[in-house]
Amino acid sequence: MADDDGLVGDDPLVDGMSLSLRLRRDFSVTDADRLLAAARRIYRDLNPGTSAETADAMVTCAADALFVILEHAGLLGETSDNRLAEYAGDGLEVAGWRAQVVPNEPWPLSPAPLHDCLLGDVFALPPDASEDER
């Protein structure tokens, strides 16, 4: 919530406070078949010894493909958790995380320089998004 001066997130650090980060990245799929094949290949890279059949069964949809790619890139999963855990000695204890894929966002973020031009709550789900779409 914004303060009277319009700033968000300028609270002083205090012991025991909880911090939540909501990060949004939007992507466009330009070749679904190629992306799904790449995600399945990456799944096998992340899980050595996994068969192609298992990768096909584990990576079946847009969310699966995106999460596998983000994990491979080190943005989610064990790699990022381990990197963030390095800050425990500096007073930052890593808690859990949650991510959600929202397909067909009616107002996707644009690439720079327009990426921050949306007004309103950029984290609000589309009004007609059902639980099945999340």
Buried (B, 14 or more C-beta within 10 A) or exposed (E): EEEEEEEEEEEEEEEEEEEEEEEEEEEEEEEEEEBBBBBBBBBBEBEEEBEEEBBEEBBEEBBBBBBBBBBBEEBBBEBBEEEBEEEEEEEEEBEEEEEEBBEEBEEEBEEEEEEEEEEEEEEEEEEEBEEEEE
